[in-house]
Amino acid sequence: MPVLPFYHATNTQESPTLGKLIVLTGPSGVGKGTLMNEILQRHPELYYSVSVTTRSPRPGEINGQKYYFITRQEFQELVTKGELLEWAEFAGNFYGTPRAAVLDHIQSGKLVLLEIELEGARQIRTAFPSALSIFILPPSFSELENRIRGRGQDSEEAICRRLKRAEAEIAAADEFDLQIINDDFEQALKEIEKAIFE
């Protein structure tokens, strides 16, 4: 298999020192991606973990920016070798977080951010219990529905599926270290920054 940028020897044991892993999760449409992008703009010293995926690049996507695009066979090899901190399947494609790059950055004293779905966030809590896990909540379920519908990207059937899944995800919020309501964007950002840096 080709050597990928995150594929290198590392100490795969969790380091008790220096850096920290911060996980941002929450239901689809809650705004976690927008919050993450703004945090990275304001704090370029933070390391954003690039995921691997078996899906094809969308127009304008560059390999190694938001995702490493790999084959299903390569992905399976990563799973078999224990090279992923977490992984899950969505809409017929696999997504995962490379273990080595995350641990290397933490061991060098970096704050490492992941923005992942609930299933992956649960896996991180098991594999990496010292991670700070933040769950982003909508101000209300009806507001979440408005945001999902406002995107104008999904069929009614897909919207219903997203909303049903969101209900189950919101019910899991108490599993995480901190719950932040994304009602006022600036206030939510301040709360996330406080959690990360204090």
C-alpha positions in Angstrom: 0.0 0.0 0.0 1.3 3.5 -0.7 2.9 5.4 2.2 0.4 8.1 3.3 1.4 11.3 5.1 0.0 10.1 8.5 1.6 6.6 8.2 4.7 6.6 10.3 6.2 5.0 13.3 5.0 6.4 16.6 4.5 5.6 20.2 0.8 4.6 20.1 0.4 4.7 23.8 -1.5 7.8 25.1 0.9 10.3 26.5 0.4 11.6 30.0 2.2 14.9 29.1 1.7 18.3 27.5 -0.9 18.3 24.7 -4.6 17.7 24.8 -7.2 16.1 22.5 -10.5 18.1 22.2 -13.5 16.5 20.5 -16.4 18.5 19.2 -19.6 16.5 18.5 -23.3 17.1 18.2 -26.2 16.4 15.8 -26.1 17.3 12.1 -27.1 21.0 11.5 -26.1 22.2 14.9 -23.2 24.3 13.6 -20.2 22.4 14.9 -18.3 22.7 11.6 -18.8 26.4 11.5 -17.7 26.8 15.1 -14.6 24.6 14.5 -13.7 26.6 11.4 -13.9 29.9 13.3 -11.8 28.5 16.2 -9.1 27.4 13.8 -9.1 30.9 12.2 -8.7 32.6 15.5 -6.2 30.1 16.9 -3.8 28.9 14.1 -1.6 27.2 16.7 -4.2 24.5 17.1 -3.9 21.3 15.1 -6.9 20.0 13.2 -6.8 16.3 12.7 -7.4 15.4 9.0 -9.7 12.4 8.6 -9.4 9.5 6.2 -12.3 8.6 4.0 -13.2 6.1 1.2 -15.5 8.6 -0.5 -14.5 10.3 -3.7 -13.3 13.9 -3.5 -15.9 16.6 -4.2 -15.2 19.4 -6.6 -12.5 21.7 -5.1 -11.5 19.2 -2.4 -7.7 18.7 -2.1 -6.3 15.5 -0.7 -4.8 16.1 2.7 -6.7 19.3 3.6 -10.0 18.1 5.1 -9.6 14.4 4.2 -7.1 11.9 3.0 -8.9 10.0 0.2 -8.0 6.3 0.3 -9.4 3.0 -1.1 -11.6 0.7 0.9 -8.8 -1.8 1.0 -6.4 0.8 2.4 -9.0 1.8 5.0 -9.5 -1.8 6.0 -5.8 -2.2 6.5 -5.8 0.8 8.8 -8.6 -0.7 10.9 -6.9 -4.1 11.0 -3.6 -2.6 12.1 -5.3 -0.5 14.8 -4.1 2.7 13.1 -7.4 4.6 13.7 -8.5 6.2 16.9 -12.1 6.0 15.7 -14.0 5.0 12.5 -17.5 4.7 11.3 -19.6 4.2 8.2 -21.9 6.9 6.8 -23.9 6.6 3.6 -21.9 3.7 2.3 -18.4 5.3 2.9 -16.0 4.9 5.7 -14.5 7.8 7.8 -11.8 7.6 10.4 -9.2 9.5 12.5 -5.6 8.4 12.0 -4.1 7.5 15.4 -0.4 8.3 14.8 -0.7 11.9 13.7 -3.0 12.7 16.6 -0.7 11.1 19.2 2.4 12.6 17.7 1.0 16.1 17.9 -0.3 15.6 21.5 3.1 14.2 22.6 4.8 17.3 21.1 2.5 19.5 23.3 -0.1 20.5 20.8 -3.8 21.0 21.3 -5.5 18.7 18.8 -9.1 19.2 17.6 -11.5 16.6 16.2 -14.9 17.5 14.8 -16.7 14.1 14.5 -20.1 12.4 14.7 -21.5 10.8 17.9 -20.4 7.3 17.1 -16.8 8.3 16.6 -16.8 10.6 19.7 -18.0 7.6 21.8 -15.1 5.5 20.4 -12.6 8.3 21.3 -14.0 8.4 24.9 -13.2 4.7 25.2 -9.8 4.8 23.5 -8.7 8.1 24.8 -10.4 8.8 28.1 -8.4 11.9 28.9 -9.8 13.8 25.9 -12.0 16.8 26.5 -15.3 16.1 24.9 -17.7 18.9 24.0 -21.3 18.3 22.8 -22.9 21.1 20.8 -26.6 21.5 21.3 -29.2 23.4 19.3 -31.3 26.1 21.2 -34.3 23.8 20.6 -35.3 20.9 18.4 -37.5 23.1 16.3 -34.6 25.4 15.6 -32.4 22.5 14.6 -35.2 21.4 12.2 -35.3 25.0 10.8 -31.5 24.9 10.2 -31.5 21.5 8.5 -34.5 22.5 6.3 -32.8 25.9 5.6 -29.8 24.2 3.9 -32.1 23.2 1.1 -29.9 20.2 0.3 -32.0 17.2 1.4 -35.2 15.5 0.4 -38.1 15.3 2.9 -37.2 11.7 3.5 -33.6 12.6 4.2 -34.6 15.4 6.5 -36.8 13.1 8.5 -34.0 10.6 8.8 -31.6 13.4 10.0 -34.1 14.6 12.6 -34.8 11.1 13.9 -31.0 10.6 14.3 -30.6 14.0 15.9 -33.1 13.1 18.6 -31.1 10.0 19.5 -27.8 12.1 19.4 -29.2 14.9 21.6 -30.3 12.2 24.2 -26.6 11.3 24.5 -25.4 14.8 25.3 -24.9 14.0 29.0 -22.2 11.4 28.1 -19.8 14.2 27.3 -17.7 16.5 29.6 -19.4 19.7 28.5 -22.6 20.7 26.7 -22.7 24.1 24.9 -25.9 25.5 23.3 -25.2 27.1 20.0 -27.8 29.8 20.2 -25.6 32.9 20.2 -22.6 32.1 17.9 -20.1 34.4 19.7 -21.1 33.1 23.1 -20.8 29.5 22.0 -17.3 30.3 20.7 -16.3 31.9 24.0 -17.4 28.9 25.9 -15.5 26.5 23.7 -12.4 28.7 23.9 -12.7 28.8 27.7 -12.9 25.0 27.8 -9.9 24.5 25.5 -7.5 27.1 27.0 -8.3 27.1 30.7 
